[in-house]
Amino acid sequence: MKCHGPKGESKFFVSYKERNKSTNIIETYNIQIPDIRNIPIEKLKDVLQGKNNAGKIMPTYFLSNEEILAIHYYLQQINKKKK
């Protein structure tokens, strides 16, 4: 909830500076946390379990299928109320 917010919305996470090796110019990059309010359950499982997630910021969580389903259900219900 800290990164995505209590309803799974997108948020600014961090910005960092890096020198472009070809131009030698320092560039600023912003990382935005993606919106997960409408993510399909299979995609949520893959992300939480670290599948196809190499090099991404999202950590791997060791959750049961029931826990992942509960998170998905919560996100669907909390966002359904405010529409």
N, C-alpha and C positions, 0 to 999 in steps of 0.2 A: 504494500500500500504506500510505502514511503516514496518509491520511484514513480509509480503510476497514479497515485492518489487513491482515495477511498472508493472511487467509482470506476477506476481503470482508465481514466482519461490520459491523453498525451500530455507530457510536461517537458520543459527544458531541464536537462540533467547537468551538463557541464560544458565549458568551452576550454579549448587549449590551443597553444601556438606551436607551430612546427615549421622548420625551415624547409622550403621547397628545394630539393637537391639540384634540380635542373636550372632554376632561376635564382637561387640563393636568396629569395625573398621570404621573410617570415609571414606565414599565413595563419589566420585564426579559423578554427573549426568549432562548430557547435554540435553537440550530441543531443538529440531529442528522443525522449522515451516514447515508444509508439503507443497508440491507443489500443487497448485490449478489450474494449467493451463489446465488440461484435466479432471476436475471434472464434472460429470454429473449434469445437472441443478437441478434435484431433491435432490441430495446430498448437493449441494450448498445451496439450500433453507433450508434444514433441519439444516445445520450447522449455517447459519446466524440467523435462528429463534430459535436456542437453543434446537432443538429437538434431543433427544438421545445424548446429549452433556454433561451430568453430569460429573463434575470433569475435564473437558477439559479447556484449556487456552483461547480458542476463546470466546470472549464476545458475548452476544445476541444482535442482532440489530433489530430494529423495522422498517423494510423496507417493502414497498409494493411489490407485485409480479412484477410489472413493473420495479421497481428499481433493484430487484434481476436479472431479465432478462437482464437489461442494463449492469450490472456488468459482467454477464456471457458472453454476446455478446462481450463486450470490451475485456475480456480475450481471447476469441476465435480469434478475429480479430487481436489483437496486436501480438499474437504468430503465427498466420498464415503468417504474413508478413516476419518473420525472418527465416522461415523453408527452 
